[in-house]
Amino acid sequence: MSDKVNRRASWAITGVALVFAAHYWGWGGEYARSDVLELRVAATGAGARVDSLSTVLDSLTVWADSLQNDPQVIERIARERHAFIRPGERLYLFVEDEPDADESEP
């Protein structure tokens, strides 16, 4: 009889230990299982953001290089933004009327 009791006690202790280990694996420790999963999702999102920002950085690098080294780009920007013209050219500016505050429709 005492052999049966010892076996039951050892199975009970093993079961309790397994339950405790499963609980510790899922919710205990420095990082719980849910925390690890959240960190993986955040890392994936951060990786996508890094890729997106790398693409933006590449396009801005190309733009900066063209601004420094391409005279046609510099001339185009001067003409579009600052209305620069060459000698002998005429500049026509079309300005849209802004509605007055009193005449604006509700």
C-alpha positions as CSV (number, residue, x, y, z in Angstrom):
1,M,0.0,0.0,0.0
2,S,2.8,2.4,0.8
3,D,4.3,1.7,-2.6
4,K,1.0,2.8,-4.2
5,V,0.9,6.0,-2.1
6,N,4.5,6.8,-3.1
7,R,3.7,6.4,-6.8
8,R,0.6,8.6,-6.5
9,A,2.6,11.2,-4.5
10,S,5.4,11.2,-7.1
11,W,2.8,11.5,-9.9
12,A,1.1,14.4,-8.1
13,I,4.4,16.1,-7.5
14,T,5.4,15.7,-11.1
15,G,2.0,17.0,-12.3
16,V,2.3,20.0,-10.0
17,A,5.9,20.6,-11.3
18,L,4.7,20.4,-14.9
19,V,1.8,22.8,-14.2
20,F,4.2,25.2,-12.5
21,A,6.7,24.9,-15.4
22,A,4.0,25.6,-18.0
23,H,2.8,28.6,-16.0
24,Y,6.3,29.9,-15.7
25,W,6.9,29.4,-19.4
26,G,3.7,31.2,-20.4
27,W,3.5,34.0,-17.9
28,G,6.5,34.0,-15.6
29,G,10.2,34.9,-15.9
30,E,11.7,38.1,-17.1
31,Y,9.7,38.0,-20.4
32,A,6.4,36.3,-20.5
33,R,5.4,34.4,-23.7
34,S,2.9,37.1,-24.6
35,D,5.7,39.8,-24.2
36,V,7.9,37.8,-26.6
37,L,5.1,37.6,-29.1
38,E,4.5,41.3,-28.8
39,L,8.2,42.1,-29.3
40,R,8.3,39.9,-32.4
41,V,5.4,41.9,-33.9
42,A,7.0,45.2,-33.0
43,A,10.3,44.0,-34.5
44,T,8.6,43.1,-37.8
45,G,6.9,46.5,-37.9
46,A,10.2,48.3,-37.1
47,G,11.9,46.3,-39.9
48,A,9.2,47.5,-42.4
49,R,9.6,51.0,-41.2
50,V,13.4,50.8,-41.7
51,D,12.9,49.6,-45.2
52,S,10.5,52.4,-46.0
53,L,12.9,55.0,-44.5
54,S,15.8,53.5,-46.5
55,T,13.9,54.1,-49.7
56,V,13.1,57.7,-48.7
57,L,16.7,58.2,-47.8
58,D,17.9,56.9,-51.2
59,S,15.5,59.2,-53.1
60,L,16.6,62.2,-51.0
61,T,20.2,61.4,-51.6
62,V,19.6,61.3,-55.4
63,W,17.7,64.6,-55.2
64,A,20.5,66.3,-53.1
65,D,23.1,65.1,-55.6
66,S,21.1,66.4,-58.6
67,L,20.7,69.8,-56.7
68,Q,24.5,70.0,-56.2
69,N,25.7,68.8,-59.6
70,D,23.0,69.2,-62.3
71,P,22.7,72.8,-63.7
72,Q,19.4,71.9,-65.5
73,V,17.7,71.0,-62.2
74,I,19.0,74.2,-60.5
75,E,17.7,76.2,-63.5
76,R,14.3,74.5,-63.4
77,I,13.8,75.2,-59.7
78,A,14.9,78.8,-60.1
79,R,12.4,79.3,-62.9
80,E,9.5,77.5,-61.2
81,R,9.9,78.7,-57.6
82,H,11.4,82.1,-58.1
83,A,10.1,83.1,-61.5
84,F,13.6,83.7,-62.9
85,I,13.8,84.3,-66.7
86,R,16.5,84.6,-69.3
87,P,17.2,87.8,-71.1
88,G,14.7,88.3,-73.9
89,E,12.0,86.0,-72.3
90,R,8.7,87.2,-71.1
91,L,7.1,86.0,-67.9
92,Y,3.4,85.6,-67.5
93,L,2.1,85.1,-64.0
94,F,-1.4,83.9,-63.6
95,V,-2.8,84.8,-60.1
96,E,-6.1,83.4,-59.0
97,D,-8.4,85.8,-57.1
98,E,-8.9,84.8,-53.5
99,P,-12.5,85.2,-52.4
100,D,-13.1,87.9,-49.9
101,A,-14.2,86.9,-46.4
102,D,-17.5,88.8,-46.9
103,E,-18.3,87.3,-50.2
104,S,-17.5,83.7,-49.5
105,E,-20.2,81.1,-49.5
106,P,-21.2,79.3,-46.3
